[in-house]
Amino acid sequence: MDTSTARPSVLFVCVHNAGRSQMAAAFLTHLAGDRIEVRSAGSAPADTVNQAVVDAMAEAGIDISAEQPKVLTAEAVRASDVVITMGCGDACPVFPGKRYLDWQLDDPAGQGVDAVRPIRDAIETRVRALISEVAPGDVTPG
């Protein structure tokens, strides 16, 4: 039986810094396993995850070095149950009946791993709370 359609789908969007949405998506994938379908998106094909983000995630035991954030499309928003906009809500296409959350976080673009760590930790805390809302049960504190 195909259970993929039963899984909640979460899309993380950060228009100006794909690293934030990639960090959030990586944590959700890591912590929730196969219970949630996860995607992340940015605003342009040139969006990349900066090395400080990769290094900060590696410290947390998550390898995102090969990940490439996807370009934000209306189809991606339409296909998601929950859309998390990270400081860029006005730039995200809005659809009636879609559940949106907006996280305001400092932007680690162009900064080193020391600046990214507290953002990473804040994202992990919020992702754990999101799992409890979207797919309750089986969340093991780390």
Sine and cosine of phi, psi and omega as CSV:
sin_phi,cos_phi,sin_psi,cos_psi,sin_omega,cos_omega
0.00,0.00,0.73,-0.69,-0.01,-1.00
-0.99,0.11,0.91,-0.41,-0.02,-1.00
-0.98,-0.18,0.03,1.00,-0.08,-1.00
-0.89,0.46,-0.55,0.84,-0.01,-1.00
-0.96,0.29,-0.33,0.94,0.00,-1.00
-0.99,0.13,-0.28,0.96,-0.03,-1.00
-0.97,0.26,0.70,-0.72,0.14,-0.99
-0.87,0.49,0.57,-0.82,0.00,-1.00
-0.91,-0.41,0.79,-0.61,-0.03,-1.00
-0.85,-0.52,0.76,-0.65,0.05,-1.00
-0.91,-0.42,0.83,-0.56,0.08,-1.00
-0.99,-0.17,0.79,-0.62,-0.05,-1.00
-0.81,-0.59,0.82,-0.58,0.19,-0.98
-0.70,-0.72,0.95,-0.32,-0.17,-0.99
-0.90,0.43,-0.70,0.71,-0.16,-0.99
-1.00,-0.09,-0.22,0.98,0.01,-1.00
-0.58,-0.82,0.99,-0.11,-0.04,-1.00
-0.88,0.48,-0.37,0.93,-0.02,-1.00
-0.86,0.51,-0.61,0.79,-0.01,-1.00
-0.92,0.39,-0.73,0.69,0.00,-1.00
-0.92,0.40,-0.56,0.83,0.03,-1.00
-0.92,0.39,-0.66,0.76,0.05,-1.00
-0.87,0.50,-0.73,0.68,-0.03,-1.00
-0.89,0.46,-0.70,0.72,0.00,-1.00
-0.90,0.45,-0.64,0.76,-0.01,-1.00
-0.90,0.43,-0.67,0.74,0.02,-1.00
-0.91,0.41,-0.68,0.74,-0.02,-1.00
-0.90,0.44,-0.68,0.73,0.04,-1.00
-0.88,0.48,-0.69,0.72,-0.04,-1.00
-0.91,0.40,-0.70,0.72,-0.11,-0.99
-0.99,0.10,-0.54,0.84,-0.07,-1.00
-0.99,-0.13,-0.20,0.98,0.01,-1.00
0.89,0.45,-0.71,-0.71,-0.09,-1.00
-1.00,-0.05,0.23,0.97,-0.03,-1.00
-0.99,0.16,-0.31,0.95,-0.03,-1.00
-0.73,-0.68,0.69,-0.72,0.11,-0.99
-1.00,0.07,0.77,-0.63,-0.14,-0.99
-0.81,-0.59,0.68,-0.73,0.13,-0.99
-0.67,-0.74,0.35,-0.94,0.13,-0.99
-0.71,-0.70,0.39,-0.92,-0.06,-1.00
-0.49,-0.87,0.40,-0.92,0.10,-1.00
-0.75,-0.66,-0.26,-0.97,-0.16,-0.99
-0.99,-0.16,-0.29,0.96,-0.11,-0.99
-0.49,-0.87,0.42,-0.91,0.01,-1.00
-0.85,0.52,-0.42,0.91,-0.04,-1.00
-0.97,0.24,-0.18,0.98,-0.01,-1.00
-0.86,0.51,0.74,-0.67,0.04,-1.00
-0.67,-0.74,0.30,-0.95,0.09,-1.00
-1.00,0.03,0.83,-0.56,-0.04,-1.00
-0.96,0.27,0.36,-0.93,-0.12,-0.99
-0.88,0.47,-0.55,0.84,0.02,-1.00
-0.89,0.46,-0.60,0.80,0.05,-1.00
-0.92,0.39,-0.71,0.70,0.03,-1.00
-0.84,0.54,-0.71,0.70,-0.03,-1.00
-0.91,0.41,-0.67,0.75,0.00,-1.00
-0.91,0.42,-0.60,0.80,0.03,-1.00
-0.95,0.31,-0.59,0.81,0.04,-1.00
-0.88,0.48,-0.60,0.80,0.06,-1.00
-0.88,0.48,-0.51,0.86,0.01,-1.00
-1.00,0.02,0.09,1.00,0.06,-1.00
0.99,0.11,0.34,0.94,-0.03,-1.00
-0.84,-0.54,0.82,-0.57,-0.03,-1.00
-0.99,-0.12,0.93,-0.37,0.07,-1.00
-0.90,-0.44,0.29,0.96,-0.11,-0.99
-0.88,0.48,-0.47,0.88,-0.05,-1.00
-0.99,-0.15,-0.01,1.00,-0.06,-1.00
-0.98,0.19,0.62,-0.79,0.09,-1.00
-0.84,-0.54,0.90,-0.44,0.03,-1.00
-0.86,0.51,0.58,-0.82,-0.02,-1.00
-1.00,0.02,0.36,-0.93,0.06,-1.00
-0.97,0.26,0.69,-0.72,0.02,-1.00
-0.92,0.39,0.77,-0.64,0.05,-1.00
-0.75,-0.66,0.40,-0.92,0.08,-1.00
-0.88,0.48,-0.57,0.82,0.00,-1.00
-0.89,0.45,-0.63,0.78,0.01,-1.00
-0.90,0.43,-0.64,0.77,0.04,-1.00
-0.92,0.40,-0.71,0.71,-0.03,-1.00
-0.87,0.50,-0.58,0.82,-0.08,-1.00
-0.99,0.11,-0.01,1.00,-0.08,-1.00
-0.96,-0.28,0.60,-0.80,0.08,-1.00
-0.98,0.22,-0.63,0.78,-0.01,-1.00
-0.77,-0.64,0.72,-0.69,0.05,-1.00
-0.89,-0.45,0.86,-0.51,0.05,-1.00
-0.98,-0.20,0.93,-0.37,0.09,-1.00
-0.99,-0.12,0.70,-0.71,-0.11,-0.99
-0.93,-0.38,1.00,0.07,0.01,-1.00
0.96,0.29,0.35,0.94,-0.08,-1.00
-0.57,-0.82,0.50,0.87,-0.11,-0.99
-0.80,0.61,-0.63,0.78,-0.05,-1.00
-0.92,0.39,-0.37,0.93,-0.06,-1.00
-1.00,-0.02,-0.07,1.00,-0.06,-1.00
-0.99,-0.10,0.72,-0.69,0.05,-1.00
-0.87,0.49,0.69,-0.73,-0.07,-1.00
-0.93,-0.36,0.71,-0.70,0.02,-1.00
-0.85,-0.53,0.67,-0.74,0.02,-1.00
-0.85,0.53,0.67,-0.74,0.05,-1.00
0.99,0.12,-0.06,1.00,0.00,-1.00
-1.00,0.09,0.61,-0.79,0.01,-1.00
-1.00,0.00,0.88,-0.48,0.00,-1.00
-0.91,-0.42,0.61,-0.79,0.18,-0.98
-0.78,-0.63,0.57,-0.82,0.04,-1.00
-0.84,-0.55,0.83,-0.56,0.05,-1.00
-0.96,-0.27,0.80,-0.59,0.10,-0.99
-0.99,-0.11,0.90,-0.44,-0.02,-1.00
-0.73,-0.69,0.51,-0.86,0.10,-0.99
-0.88,0.48,0.46,-0.89,-0.09,-1.00
-0.99,-0.15,0.87,-0.49,-0.03,-1.00
-1.00,0.09,0.09,1.00,-0.07,-1.00
-0.83,0.56,0.75,-0.66,0.07,-1.00
0.97,0.26,0.08,1.00,-0.01,-1.00
-0.95,-0.32,0.31,-0.95,-0.04,-1.00
-0.99,0.13,-0.02,-1.00,-0.10,-1.00
-0.89,0.45,-0.51,0.86,0.02,-1.00
-0.88,0.48,-0.57,0.82,0.02,-1.00
-0.98,0.21,-0.45,0.89,-0.06,-1.00
-0.99,0.15,-0.51,0.86,-0.09,-1.00
-0.81,0.59,-0.77,0.64,-0.02,-1.00
-0.90,0.43,-0.50,0.86,0.05,-1.00
-0.93,0.36,-0.69,0.72,0.07,-1.00
-0.83,0.56,-0.71,0.70,-0.05,-1.00
-0.93,0.38,-0.61,0.79,0.05,-1.00
-0.91,0.42,-0.64,0.76,0.03,-1.00
-0.91,0.42,-0.67,0.74,-0.01,-1.00
-0.87,0.49,-0.69,0.72,0.01,-1.00
-0.87,0.50,-0.70,0.72,-0.02,-1.00
-0.94,0.34,-0.59,0.81,0.02,-1.00
-0.91,0.42,-0.65,0.76,0.04,-1.00
-0.87,0.49,-0.66,0.75,0.03,-1.00
-0.92,0.40,-0.63,0.77,0.01,-1.00
-0.89,0.46,-0.66,0.75,0.03,-1.00
-0.86,0.52,-0.67,0.75,-0.01,-1.00
-0.88,0.48,-0.57,0.82,0.00,-1.00
-0.98,0.22,-0.73,0.69,-0.18,-0.98
-0.99,0.10,-0.64,0.77,-0.02,-1.00
-0.67,-0.74,0.97,0.24,-0.10,-1.00
-0.86,0.51,0.46,-0.89,0.05,-1.00
1.00,-0.05,0.42,-0.91,0.10,-1.00
0.87,0.50,0.42,0.91,0.09,-1.00
-1.00,-0.07,0.91,-0.41,-0.03,-1.00
-0.99,-0.14,0.88,-0.47,0.04,-1.00
-0.86,0.52,0.62,-0.78,-0.07,-1.00
-1.00,-0.06,0.00,0.00,0.00,0.00
